[in-house]
Amino acid sequence: MSSHHKPAARTPEAAPQKKSWISRLGPGLITGASDDDPSGIGTYAQVGAQFGFGMLWSMLFSYPLMVSVQLVSARIGRVTGRGIAANLRAGYPMQLLAPLILLLLVANTINIGADLGAMGASLHLLVGGSALWGAVGFGLVSMLLQIFVPYSSYVSILKWLTLAVFAYVAIPFAIDVPWREVVLETIVPHLSFTPEYLTAFVAVIGTTISPYLFFWQASQEVEDLRAAPGELPLKRARRQAPRQLARIDADTYVGMGVSNVVALFIILTAAVTLHQHGVTDIDTAAQAAEALRPIGGRYAFVLFATGIVGTGLLAIPVLAGSAAYAVGDVMGWRTGLEYKPREAKAFYAVVSASTLLGIAMNFLHLNAVKTLFWSAVINGVIAVPLLVVILLLASRRKTMGEFVLSQPLAALGWLTAGIMGLSAIAMLALWAAR
């Protein structure tokens, strides 16, 4: 975050209160669960409908890559006491950062609009009424909660909302699943190198490893740091490092595990129901829920549609908040959800603008698939340079002190950057060939 800190009476390296392991989960868990937003659900449902069990392996493949990126992001926040963008601002020219942050803002806004549309459509399927005004209501509620509820209270709401993603874990147990075949296909995949299969893989990687998640988890580490008496950036409080780094590791492994397990179950649900009944083309998460009703039954339909609303309520503040953190930190503004609106006007202006523009997108009746495609293209383009500068940042002793990246984590991070780079090139090549 920015250099503007709230004055707080802190005792350096004060003895922390012992917490249960569940209560210690926070930034990683919320980040991972928010990755399964309505747009992601639509992508995973389409992959399952189109290829059946053929892409389940991608969730195992992407898990260590996702963990590595989020571990690096979280450590930057906790070690330095500043968000990613604030650290980048100190080490890189504005000419490099400004276009990347602008593209992030655009991609997040498109994603917000698509998510709100899916939430409104799901509410319409569940209870009737106007899908458009449902989207408007969800957007306004999310925006007002972010602005007027302090982070220390709001984070509890977000934690409870992570339970929404488990709706997708429950669905396959309500329908007939050939579990032996599922396990074999997941562990020993039958790869295909058709343009359609490659496009689906690119979509899955782009959905799983999204730039907004980097900024959010790092910034939430800083929020937690500032909200906890006695906690300091690890560069200034070495004795806190073993406890905090162990917590970050556990939080991130669990959070990304939740993300990928849920995504796997969404692909599985679509494969068992839609794919096996010849439904191979799904445009949105809401359409997947509707198609599921006559095949999987009312229970599966209600769980799927309710999950879209719940995950959307979790994802909208993450999308809007991560954009505001990135823009605010680069501009040197006061940033943080713990501040009152009058104390961080510019930060909350970005939260409001991205949410309101997302709401406005639904009045334009844009094609959901095309808007999400462009969002994926933008994310694919900016993810690679962002990963590169983040990895370089986390390897600088000037920034991280003695907490520079270990060789194994750095190697996995660079492998992820390489895979994301190839994915971005493949995605752009496939788009150009259309």
N, C-alpha and C positions, 0 to 999 in steps of 0.2 A: 504494500500500500504506500501511500504517499508519506512524506516526511511530517505531515501534520498529525500529531498524536494527541489524544486526549490526555490531560494531566491525570496521573493516577499515582496513588501512594502505594508503591511496590517495594517489597523487601527483596533484594536480589537473592535468588536461589533459596527462597523460603521452602520449608518442608511441605510438600503437597499432601492434600487429603487423599486417602486411598479410595479408589473407585472400582466398581465391578467392571469386568472386561466389556460388557455390553454398553455401559454408560460411557466408556472411553471411545467407543466407535463414534465417528462424527463426519469430518470432511470426506474421508474415503468412502464411507458407506453412502452418504448423500450423493456424492459425485457418481459412484457406480450405478446406483439406482436411477439417477436422473438420466443416465445414458440410454435407458430403455424408455425413451419418451414416445409419444404417439407416432412421430415420424419414423423412429427406429422400429417400432412395432410393425408399422406398415412395410418397411423394408424386409424385416425378418419373415413376416407373413408371406410376402411375395416370393421370397427365396424358398420357403417351405412348400408353397403351392406349386411353384414352377419345377423344383428339382427333387421334391420329396425329402428323403434322408440324405441326399447327395451332398449337402452343404453343412451338415451337423459338425463335421470335423473342424470347420473354420472357427468355432467357438473355443476349442482346445488350442488351436494354433495361435489365435489372437490374444489369449489370456496373458501369457508372459510378456508379450509386447506392450499390452495395455498397462500392465502392472509397472513395467520399467519406466514408462513415460510419466505415470502419475506419481511414482515414488520420487522421481527427480523433481517434479513440480512441487510436491508437498515439502520436500527437504529445502528447496530454495526459500519457500515462505517461512518455515520454522527457523532455519539457520540465520537468515538475514533480517527477519522481522518486516520484510517488505514483499509485496506481490511481484509476480514475474515482470510485468510491464515496467514497474518502478525500477527494478534491477536492470532491465534492458535499457531503459532511458539513461541510466548512469554509464553504460558501457558502449552504446551504439548510437549512430547518428539518427536524428529525427527523420531524415529522408528515407532511411531504411524502414523504420518502425511505423511511420504514419500510414503508408499504403497497406501494410499487413493488418494493422488495428482497424482501419476503415473497412477492409474486406471482412474481417471478423464480425464487425458490427452489422454489416449487410447480411452475412450468412446467418447470424443469430436472429436477426429480425425476420428473415424469410422463414426460418425454422419456427419461430414463435407463431407466425401467422398460420403456418401449416398445422402446428400442434393445436392451436385454438380451434381451427376448423374441424379437426378430427374429434376434439372434445365436444364441440357443439353438435356434430353429427351423431356421436355416440349417445349424448344426452337425449337427442331426438328419438333415437332408436329405443332407448330405455323407457322414457316417460312421455314422449310426444313433445309438442311445442315447436318453436322456431329454432332450427339449428344455428342460424346466424346470430340471433340474440342470445342464445346459449353461449356461443363463442365470445360475444361481447362481455357478457356477465363474468365468465371465467377470467378473461383478461383483466377486467377492472378490479375484481376481487384480489387477484394475484398482485397487481400493481400496488393497490392500497395497503395490503399486508406488508409488502416490502418497505414501503415508505413510512408507515406509522407504527409498526411493531418492531421493537428493538431486537437486534440479532440474538441476544441471549435468550429471548423468548421465542423468536421466530424459528431458531434452529431446532427447537423441540417439535414444532409443527412439521418441519421438513423431515425429521427423523421418523415421526409417526407415518408420514405419507410414503416412506419407503416400503411400508407393509403392502401398499397397493400392488407392487410388482409381483408379489407372491401369488396373486390371482392366477398368473400364467403357469405357475408350477402345479397348481391344483387341477387345471383343466384335463391334462392327459390321464389323470387317475379316474376321471369320470367317463372316459371313453376307452375303447378297446385298442391297446397299443401292442405291437409285436416287439417286446422289449429286447429279445435276443438279437433280432435283426438291427434294431436301433443301436445297440452297443457295438455290434460288429461294424456297421457303417460309420460310426463315429470314430472308432479306433483305427480301422483299416478302410480308408475312403477309396472310392472309385473316382479318380480325378478325370475331368474332361477339359479339353482346351478349345472348346467352341467359344465364339464371341459372347454368346449369351451367358455361359458359365463364368467366363472371365469377368464379364460386367457385374454379375451377381457377387463374385468374390470382392471386387473393387468396392461395390456398394456396402458390403458387410464390414470390410476393413475401415472404410471411410465413416461408417456409422458408429463403429466401436471405438475408434481412436479419433476423437473430434477435438479441434483446438480449444473450444470453449471450456472443455473439461480441465485443460492444463491451468488456465487462469483461475477457474473457480476453486479448485482444491488448494492451490497455493494461497489464494486470498483468504479462504476459510481457515487455514492454519494461522494466518496473521490475526484474523478476527478472534479465534480461540485464544491465541497468545495474549492479546490485549484485554480480553475479558477475564482472564484468570490471574488473581493476585499472586504475586511472587514469581510469575513466569516471565522470562526474558528471551530474546533471540539467542539461539545456542552459541553464536559467536561470542556472546558476552556472558554466557552461563554454561560453561563446559560440563559442570557436574549434573546438569539436567539432561545432557545429551543421551546417555544410555536409555533412560526411561522414555524420553520423547521419541527417539528414533525407533525404539521397539514398538511404541504405540503407533507411530506412523506406518511401520511395516505391517503390523497386524490389521490396522484400519484399512490400508490400501489393498492388501491381499483379500480380505473379506469383502470389501466393497466391490472390487473388480470381479471377484468370484460370483457375488450376487448378480452383477450385471450380465456376465456371460452365461451363468446357469439359466437365468430367466430368458435370455435371448435364445438359448438352445431349446428351451421348452416351447417358446413361441414358434420357432421353426418346426419343431416336432408336432405341435398341435395342427399347424397348417398342413404338414405333410400327411398326417394320419387322416385328417378330415377332408380338406379341400383337394389336395393332390390325388388322393386315392379315389375321389369321386369325379375326377376330370376337370375340376376348377383350377386352372393353372395361371390365371391372370388376375391379380389383385392390385388395385391402384392405391388404396388407402387403408389405414387400420380400421376405420369404421366400416368400409366395404367388406373387410375380412370378417368382422363381427357379424355383419348381416348375412354373409354367405355361410357362416358357421351354424346359424340357427337351425336350418332344416336338416343339417348333416349331424352336428354334434349334440343337438338338443338345446332346450331353453337354458339349462344350467350352465353349459359351456358358453352359450351366447351371452348370458348376463355377466358371467365372470370376465369374459373377454372385453365387453363394452365398458363395464365398470372399471376395469383395469386401465383402460385408455384415459378415462377421466382422472383417476387417481394419479397415474404417472404424469399426466399433463400438468396437474397442479403442482407436482414436484419439479418438473422440468422447466416450466415458464420462468420462475424466479432464478433458476440457475442460468438460463440463457440470457435473461435481461441483466442479471447481476454480474455475470462474467464479462459481458460487454461493457458495463459501466466501470468495473474495476480496471479493465484494460485501457479504456479511453481516459479515465480519470488519472490513473497512475502515469501514463505517458505524458499527459498534460500537466502533471504536477498538482492536481486538485486534491482536496481532502476527500478521501474515499472510505466508505465503511457503512455497513448496515446498522451498526450500533449508534451512529450519529442520528440526531434528530434532523428533520428535513431542512430547517433553517441553518443547520451547521454544515451541511454538505449539499448545497443547492444544485451545483453542477452535476455531481454524482447522481443524485436522484432524478435530475432532468434527463440523463441518458437512460436510466431505468424506465422512466415514464415514456420517453420518446420511442424507444424500441418496442415497448409493449403496445403503445397506441398505434404505431405503424403496423405492427402485426395484426392488431384488431382490424385496422383499415383495409388490409389485404383481403379480408374475407368479404368486404363489400364490393370488391372488384371482380369477384367470382373467377379468380385465376385458376388455371388447371393445376390441381394439387401435385400431380406427378411432375409436371414441368418445373414448378417452383422448387420442389424438393431436389430435382435433378440439378438445377442451378446452384442450390445451396450446397449439394454434394461436390459439385465442380469447384466452387469457391473454397470449401473446406479442404478439398484435395490439393488445391494449389497452395494455400497458405500453410498447411500442416507441415510440409517439408522444411521450408526456410525457418519456420518457428521452432521446429524440433532441433534444427541445426544450431540456432543461436541459443536456445535453452540449454542444450548439452554443452556448448562452449562456455556458457555462463556458469554452469554448475561445476565445470572443471577448472575455473579460475580461482586461485588461492586468494586473490584480492577480494573476491566476492564471498567465497565460502569458507575462508580461513582453513582450518584443519579438516573441515568437513567436505572437501572436494570429493567428487564421485570416485567410488572404488572402481577398479578395472573391470570386474564382471558386470557391474551395473552400467558402466559407460559403454562396454561392448554391446550389451543388449539394447541400450538406447540407440546406438549408431546402427545396429541391425534393423531396428524398428524404423528409423529414418530412411534407410535404404529401401525397405519394403514399401513404405508409404510413398517414397519417390517413384518407384517402379509402378505402383498402383495408380498414382496420379498421371503418369505418362500414358499408361494403358487406358485409363478412363478418357483422357483427352484424345488419344488416337482413335478409340472406338467411337467417340462423339463426332470426330472429324470425318470418319468413314461412313457415317449415316447418310 
